[in-house]
C-alpha cells in the first residue's frame, strides 16, 4: 500500500485547495482517509467542525493564513438554515447572500457576480461542468442539497485548474456514501419531496449514495384543473396545464489497497411545462357547424451527466487523477394550433394545423488528467491537461402545417463542433514565514469551424501576514469564455440558447484585479474587506429590435459585440461560535457596458447595477431541539429599459404605414438603454427548526416552519406600461407577497 510522509500529510491538510485536488471530487482517496488521525494537529483551514449553529461556517476557514481571495466554503447545514421561498432549500439562494453577488429578479436563482452576467458562472458537479442549473425559469436551482457534501465558491483568485467562465466558480462535491452504515434521508415540503439513501455495498471499500427530488406541482394542479374543467366543459372548453421537475444524483465509490480509488458520478435533471386549451362549438345543430380548436405551448429542458474518475497515489509525493465524462444539455419549445370545422368527408370540411418546434442542445465529451506533487511542506505543484469535444445544436426548427404557403422558410442551423484543450500548472508556495503565494498559468485553445483561438490566462495571488491574525492580499486573474448564453429577459429560460464563439465573434475575456485586508480573532470572528476591478471584452448582446426567437436572420446577424467594466468593494463580517452565529455582508458596486451598435453608441449601466447590497443573517440555537434563523436583504433596485415617450400619427404615412397600436395610434420611443431604476429592494425571511432525536438507529426528525417576506414588502420587479393618446401611464408590479411554508425531514 502506498503511503505519504508526515510532512506531506501536513501540507495536504493545511491547504483547502490541496484537499480539493485529492479528495473533493469523487470521494476521498485512501491517502486522505489515512490523515484523519492528524487532522486536529494542522491548520484549521481544512478542519471540519460541528457547530451549534452551522449557518455560516461548516468548515472553519482561516482566511488570514492563505493566499486565496474571494473564496467561501459552504456545507449543507449552512444552506438549510437560510430561509427561502416555499421552504425549498436552495444552494444558489444561499450564494446570493454573499457580497458582490446580485440575485437578479426577486425569488429566482439568478447569480450575477461582481458585475458579470448569469451565464458567466462555472457550475461544477464533482469537477464536471453543467449548463443552466435551474428549474421553473430560475424559481429553484437544480442542486439537490440532500446530495451535497461540500461547496467551494470562488469569485476571484481562481486556481489555474478552473476555466471557461468569466465571473465565478461554484464547485459542488457530492456525498460518496458511508462505508460502514446505511443512511436514509426523507424530506417533504410545499413544492417537492426528496429521498436519499446511502451506505456500503462492500463494507469499508464500496459505497453508494442516491438522492432523488421531484416536485408535485402536477399532483396539486390535477384536482384543481378537474374542478375548473367541470364547469368549463359546459361552455365547450377544457384547460390543460402541467409542470414537473426531477433531479437524480448518483455517486458510487470503490477503494482499493493498490490501485487507488474509483468513482462514478451521475446526474439527471429535467423540467417539463405545458399549457393549452381545447374548445368546441356546443351549440352546433348540424355536423357542418361543428368547430374544434386546440392550442398548446410547452417547453422541456434538462441536463445529463456521467463521469468516471480514477485517483491513483504514485509513491510518497505524487497523486494522479484521471476523469472521463459526458454531459448533455438540451431544450425544446413547441407550439400547436389545430382547427377543424365540420366533419371529415362532408362538404365544407376544413382542417388547419400548425406545429412548430425549436431544439437547442450541447453534447460534451471530456477527458482530464491531473498530477499533484507535494515534495515538502512549503510547496505544492499541480499540472493538468483537459480536453473537451463540444457538439452544439444552436437552433433547430421543425415546422409542419396544413398550409405551407403561410410559413417562413425553415431555419435549420448547422451543427457546430468545437475542440477545447487546456494545459495548466499552478503552485502553492510559502517563500518566507510571512508570505503565502499561489501562482499559475492556464493555456487554452478552442478550435471551431476551422477558426482557432488561443488564450493565455495567468493567475496569481499573494498574502503578507503582519501577524497570525492580520494579513493583506492582492491578486490578478485572466479568464476566457468560449460559450455564451444571450438573453433579453430577466428569466432563465430554455429559449436562451448557449452559443459557442464563431469565426465572427472572438471569445469573451475578463481581467480581474483584487486587493484586500483580513482579520481573524481566534478564528471565531472573521472580517474581510476586498476591493476589486473587472474589465470584460467581446461580450455579446442582441441587436436592437432583434429577439432570440426571430427566424429571419442567422445568429451572426442577430448579435453584436461590446465591452463591460465593473468595480466595487465587498465587506464580510462573520461570527461562528456559541449559540449565536451569523454574518453581515455589504457590497458596493458600479457596472458599465459599451456596445457601439447599441444605445446610440453611448455607455450604459448593466441592468444588474445594484449599487448597494446589504445582507444580514443570524442563527440562534438555545438548545439541541430549537433553532431560530433570520435573514434580511437590502439592495438598490435593478435597471430596466422603459419607453417614457410616445410618437403620435394622425394618419398612416411612409414612416408608419400602419398604426403600431390600432386603438391608441402611438409608437413607443426609448431614448436610453436601462434608463429606469426600480425602487430599492428589501425583505426579511424567518425560519424555525425543531429537532427531535429518536433512540432507534440514531434517527432524527426536523420540523421546519419558514416565512418568506415576513413583513409583506411589495418589491416591484417590472413596470407595466399602458399607452394613452396624450401620455403613457405606468404601474409597478411585484411578484411575491408573504409566503409561509412547512417542511418535514426524517433521517436515520
KAURTA-V73366 format. One line per field, one symbol per residue. psi: psi as a letter, one per 40 degrees, with the letter a starting at -180 (. if undefined). burial: b if it has 16 or more other ideal C-beta (glycine too) atoms within 10 Angstrom, else e. A space follows every 10 residues. Layout:
# KAURTA-V73366
psi->???
burial->???
This chain:
# KAURTA-V73366
psi->hiiiiddddd dddehddddd ddeehfiiid dddeedeede eahedehhhh idhfddhdhh hgedfieiif hiiiiddddd ehhiheehhh ddddddeiie hhebiheifi ghhfeaidee hhhhhfehii iggiifeedi iehhdeehdi hhhheafhie eiieiddihh hhhiheihed iiihhhihad diiihhhiai dhhedhiihh hhhhifdddd dddddddddd ddddefihhh ihhiiihhhh hhhhhiddea hhihhiihii ihhiiiihii hdeheideeh hhihhhhiih iiiihhhhih hhhgadeihh hhhhihihhi ihhihhhhhh haiheihehi hhhhhihhih ihhhhihhhh hhhgdidehh ihiihhhhhi hhgdhhhhhi iegedeiiii ggihhhhihh hhhiiihhig dideihhhii hhhihhhhfe hhhhhhgihh iiihhdieeh iiiiihhhii hehihhieie ihieegihhi iaedhiiiii hhhihiiihi hffdhhhihh iihhhhifii iiihehideh eeiiddddii iaiihiiahh hhhhhfiadh iiihhhhhih iiihhdeiff eiiiiiefgg dhhhhhhihh gdiddihhii hhhhhiiiii hhheiiiihd iiaddgdihd hddefihihh dihfehhiii hiihhiihhh hhhidhefih ihhhhihhgd ffhghheihh hhhiddiiii hhhidhahhi ihihhhi.
burial->ebebeeebbb bbbbbbbbbb bbbbbbbbbb bbebbeeeee ebbbbbbeee bbbbbbbbbb bbbbbbbbbb bbbbbbebbb bbbbbbbbbb bbbbbbbbbb bbbbbbbbbb bbbbbbbbbb bbbbbbbbbb bbbbbbbbbb bbbbbbbbbb bbbbbbbbbb bbbbbbbbbb bbbbbbbebe eebebbbbbb bbbbebebbb eeeeebbbbb bbbbbebbee eeeebeeeee ebeeebbbee bebbbbbbbb bbbbbeeeeb bbbbbbbbbb bbbeebebbb eeeeeeeeeb ebbbebebbe bbbbbbbbbe bbbeeebebe bebebebbbb bbbbebbbbb bbeeeeeeee eeebebebbb bbbbebebeb bbebeeebeb bbbbebebeb ebbbbbbebe eeeeeeeeee bebeebebeb ebebbbbbbb eeeeebbbbb bbebebebee eebebebebb bbbebeeebe bebbbebbbb bbbbbbbeeb bbbbbbbbbb bbeebebbbb ebebebebbb eebeebbbbb ebebebbbbb bbeeebebee eeeebeebbb bbbbbbbbbb bbbbbbbeee bbbbbbbbbe bebebeebbe eeebbbbbbb bebbbbbbbb beeeeebebb bbbebbbbbb ebbeebeebe eeeeeeeeee eeebbbbeee eebbbebbee bebbbbbebe beeeeeeeee ebebebbbbb eeeebbbeee eebeeeebee eeebebeebe bebebebe
